[in-house]
Every structure is written in structure tokens, then in C-alpha cells.
Amino acid sequence: MTIDEDSPIFQFERHSQFLKIIFILDERGSINFQRFIDEYSISSTTLYRTIEALKKLKIVKSEIDSSSYPRKSVISLTEKGKQVARKLKEIEEILKG
């Protein structure tokens, strides 16, 4: 078996906040970008880069909430992201056992 350094699974290793962000979004459903920074002490640069990487993998999506003023970017899991979160929880249970 050849290890593909560009495979999606290795993206998790390159971005230390992947798991944290996926678990938070799975629990919260959605959260605006600024609140994410304020509540979870993640720098804006780290959050932005990680969200962009997760978007490329189609795990998260961001949308503009036009019902608020000023408009806010809201981040949430895609259906694929929800599947990933479920699998990560299964892995977590295996590691606990």
C-alpha cells in the first residue's frame, strides 16, 4: 500500500483544528464566524484557513446570514460533514474502549 500524502485523511493532520471544528459544528449545528472565534479561542487566521480547507473537502459550508445586520458568515456542516462527524464519534468510542 502506498501512502498518498495528498489524500483527504492527511489533510486532518495538516490542520490541527479540523477535529475540534467538526465536533463543535456537529454539536452546535451552525455558528457565525465571529462567535466561533470569541467562544472557542481560535484565532481568526487559523479558523479561516481551517474552514477553507474543510470547504475544499466539502465537509463544511459557509453562508451569509442576511437577516442580521451587519451580515454575518454562518458556518455549518454539510451532509458529508455530518457523516464524517458520526464516523469520528465512532472512532472516539473505539479509542475510549
MODELLER restraints for C-alpha pairs under 7 A, 6 or more apart:
rsr = mdl.restraints
at = mdl.atoms
rsr.add(forms.Gaussian(group=physical.xy_distance, feature=features.Distance(at['CA:12:A'], at['CA:18:A']), mean=5.86, stdev=0.5))
rsr.add(forms.Gaussian(group=physical.xy_distance, feature=features.Distance(at['CA:15:A'], at['CA:50:A']), mean=6.32, stdev=0.5))
rsr.add(forms.Gaussian(group=physical.xy_distance, feature=features.Distance(at['CA:17:A'], at['CA:50:A']), mean=6.76, stdev=0.5))
rsr.add(forms.Gaussian(group=physical.xy_distance, feature=features.Distance(at['CA:18:A'], at['CA:50:A']), mean=6.54, stdev=0.5))
rsr.add(forms.Gaussian(group=physical.xy_distance, feature=features.Distance(at['CA:22:A'], at['CA:85:A']), mean=6.34, stdev=0.5))
rsr.add(forms.Gaussian(group=physical.xy_distance, feature=features.Distance(at['CA:23:A'], at['CA:85:A']), mean=6.58, stdev=0.5))
rsr.add(forms.Gaussian(group=physical.xy_distance, feature=features.Distance(at['CA:25:A'], at['CA:76:A']), mean=5.94, stdev=0.5))
rsr.add(forms.Gaussian(group=physical.xy_distance, feature=features.Distance(at['CA:25:A'], at['CA:77:A']), mean=6.29, stdev=0.5))
rsr.add(forms.Gaussian(group=physical.xy_distance, feature=features.Distance(at['CA:26:A'], at['CA:77:A']), mean=6.94, stdev=0.5))
rsr.add(forms.Gaussian(group=physical.xy_distance, feature=features.Distance(at['CA:26:A'], at['CA:82:A']), mean=6.77, stdev=0.5))
rsr.add(forms.Gaussian(group=physical.xy_distance, feature=features.Distance(at['CA:26:A'], at['CA:85:A']), mean=6.60, stdev=0.5))
rsr.add(forms.Gaussian(group=physical.xy_distance, feature=features.Distance(at['CA:29:A'], at['CA:76:A']), mean=6.06, stdev=0.5))
rsr.add(forms.Gaussian(group=physical.xy_distance, feature=features.Distance(at['CA:30:A'], at['CA:74:A']), mean=6.44, stdev=0.5))
rsr.add(forms.Gaussian(group=physical.xy_distance, feature=features.Distance(at['CA:30:A'], at['CA:75:A']), mean=5.46, stdev=0.5))
rsr.add(forms.Gaussian(group=physical.xy_distance, feature=features.Distance(at['CA:30:A'], at['CA:76:A']), mean=4.44, stdev=0.5))
rsr.add(forms.Gaussian(group=physical.xy_distance, feature=features.Distance(at['CA:31:A'], at['CA:74:A']), mean=5.43, stdev=0.5))
rsr.add(forms.Gaussian(group=physical.xy_distance, feature=features.Distance(at['CA:31:A'], at['CA:75:A']), mean=5.49, stdev=0.5))
rsr.add(forms.Gaussian(group=physical.xy_distance, feature=features.Distance(at['CA:31:A'], at['CA:76:A']), mean=6.81, stdev=0.5))
rsr.add(forms.Gaussian(group=physical.xy_distance, feature=features.Distance(at['CA:32:A'], at['CA:72:A']), mean=6.30, stdev=0.5))
rsr.add(forms.Gaussian(group=physical.xy_distance, feature=features.Distance(at['CA:32:A'], at['CA:73:A']), mean=5.45, stdev=0.5))
rsr.add(forms.Gaussian(group=physical.xy_distance, feature=features.Distance(at['CA:32:A'], at['CA:74:A']), mean=4.05, stdev=0.5))
rsr.add(forms.Gaussian(group=physical.xy_distance, feature=features.Distance(at['CA:32:A'], at['CA:75:A']), mean=5.87, stdev=0.5))
rsr.add(forms.Gaussian(group=physical.xy_distance, feature=features.Distance(at['CA:33:A'], at['CA:73:A']), mean=5.74, stdev=0.5))
rsr.add(forms.Gaussian(group=physical.xy_distance, feature=features.Distance(at['CA:33:A'], at['CA:74:A']), mean=6.05, stdev=0.5))
rsr.add(forms.Gaussian(group=physical.xy_distance, feature=features.Distance(at['CA:33:A'], at['CA:75:A']), mean=6.62, stdev=0.5))
rsr.add(forms.Gaussian(group=physical.xy_distance, feature=features.Distance(at['CA:37:A'], at['CA:43:A']), mean=6.23, stdev=0.5))
rsr.add(forms.Gaussian(group=physical.xy_distance, feature=features.Distance(at['CA:37:A'], at['CA:44:A']), mean=6.31, stdev=0.5))
rsr.add(forms.Gaussian(group=physical.xy_distance, feature=features.Distance(at['CA:54:A'], at['CA:60:A']), mean=5.68, stdev=0.5))
rsr.add(forms.Gaussian(group=physical.xy_distance, feature=features.Distance(at['CA:55:A'], at['CA:61:A']), mean=5.97, stdev=0.5))
rsr.add(forms.Gaussian(group=physical.xy_distance, feature=features.Distance(at['CA:58:A'], at['CA:78:A']), mean=6.87, stdev=0.5))
rsr.add(forms.Gaussian(group=physical.xy_distance, feature=features.Distance(at['CA:58:A'], at['CA:80:A']), mean=6.83, stdev=0.5))
rsr.add(forms.Gaussian(group=physical.xy_distance, feature=features.Distance(at['CA:59:A'], at['CA:77:A']), mean=5.90, stdev=0.5))
rsr.add(forms.Gaussian(group=physical.xy_distance, feature=features.Distance(at['CA:59:A'], at['CA:78:A']), mean=5.47, stdev=0.5))
rsr.add(forms.Gaussian(group=physical.xy_distance, feature=features.Distance(at['CA:59:A'], at['CA:80:A']), mean=5.65, stdev=0.5))
rsr.add(forms.Gaussian(group=physical.xy_distance, feature=features.Distance(at['CA:59:A'], at['CA:81:A']), mean=3.98, stdev=0.5))
rsr.add(forms.Gaussian(group=physical.xy_distance, feature=features.Distance(at['CA:60:A'], at['CA:75:A']), mean=6.89, stdev=0.5))
rsr.add(forms.Gaussian(group=physical.xy_distance, feature=features.Distance(at['CA:60:A'], at['CA:76:A']), mean=5.59, stdev=0.5))
rsr.add(forms.Gaussian(group=physical.xy_distance, feature=features.Distance(at['CA:60:A'], at['CA:77:A']), mean=4.31, stdev=0.5))
rsr.add(forms.Gaussian(group=physical.xy_distance, feature=features.Distance(at['CA:60:A'], at['CA:78:A']), mean=5.17, stdev=0.5))
rsr.add(forms.Gaussian(group=physical.xy_distance, feature=features.Distance(at['CA:60:A'], at['CA:81:A']), mean=6.08, stdev=0.5))
rsr.add(forms.Gaussian(group=physical.xy_distance, feature=features.Distance(at['CA:61:A'], at['CA:75:A']), mean=5.80, stdev=0.5))
rsr.add(forms.Gaussian(group=physical.xy_distance, feature=features.Distance(at['CA:61:A'], at['CA:76:A']), mean=5.59, stdev=0.5))
rsr.add(forms.Gaussian(group=physical.xy_distance, feature=features.Distance(at['CA:61:A'], at['CA:77:A']), mean=6.16, stdev=0.5))
rsr.add(forms.Gaussian(group=physical.xy_distance, feature=features.Distance(at['CA:61:A'], at['CA:78:A']), mean=6.18, stdev=0.5))
rsr.add(forms.Gaussian(group=physical.xy_distance, feature=features.Distance(at['CA:62:A'], at['CA:73:A']), mean=6.23, stdev=0.5))
rsr.add(forms.Gaussian(group=physical.xy_distance, feature=features.Distance(at['CA:62:A'], at['CA:74:A']), mean=5.36, stdev=0.5))
rsr.add(forms.Gaussian(group=physical.xy_distance, feature=features.Distance(at['CA:62:A'], at['CA:75:A']), mean=4.38, stdev=0.5))
rsr.add(forms.Gaussian(group=physical.xy_distance, feature=features.Distance(at['CA:62:A'], at['CA:76:A']), mean=6.39, stdev=0.5))
rsr.add(forms.Gaussian(group=physical.xy_distance, feature=features.Distance(at['CA:63:A'], at['CA:73:A']), mean=5.55, stdev=0.5))
rsr.add(forms.Gaussian(group=physical.xy_distance, feature=features.Distance(at['CA:63:A'], at['CA:74:A']), mean=5.26, stdev=0.5))
rsr.add(forms.Gaussian(group=physical.xy_distance, feature=features.Distance(at['CA:63:A'], at['CA:75:A']), mean=6.62, stdev=0.5))
rsr.add(forms.Gaussian(group=physical.xy_distance, feature=features.Distance(at['CA:64:A'], at['CA:71:A']), mean=6.45, stdev=0.5))
rsr.add(forms.Gaussian(group=physical.xy_distance, feature=features.Distance(at['CA:64:A'], at['CA:72:A']), mean=5.58, stdev=0.5))
rsr.add(forms.Gaussian(group=physical.xy_distance, feature=features.Distance(at['CA:64:A'], at['CA:73:A']), mean=4.53, stdev=0.5))
rsr.add(forms.Gaussian(group=physical.xy_distance, feature=features.Distance(at['CA:64:A'], at['CA:74:A']), mean=6.02, stdev=0.5))
rsr.add(forms.Gaussian(group=physical.xy_distance, feature=features.Distance(at['CA:65:A'], at['CA:71:A']), mean=5.66, stdev=0.5))
rsr.add(forms.Gaussian(group=physical.xy_distance, feature=features.Distance(at['CA:65:A'], at['CA:72:A']), mean=5.30, stdev=0.5))
rsr.add(forms.Gaussian(group=physical.xy_distance, feature=features.Distance(at['CA:65:A'], at['CA:73:A']), mean=6.13, stdev=0.5))
rsr.add(forms.Gaussian(group=physical.xy_distance, feature=features.Distance(at['CA:65:A'], at['CA:74:A']), mean=6.40, stdev=0.5))
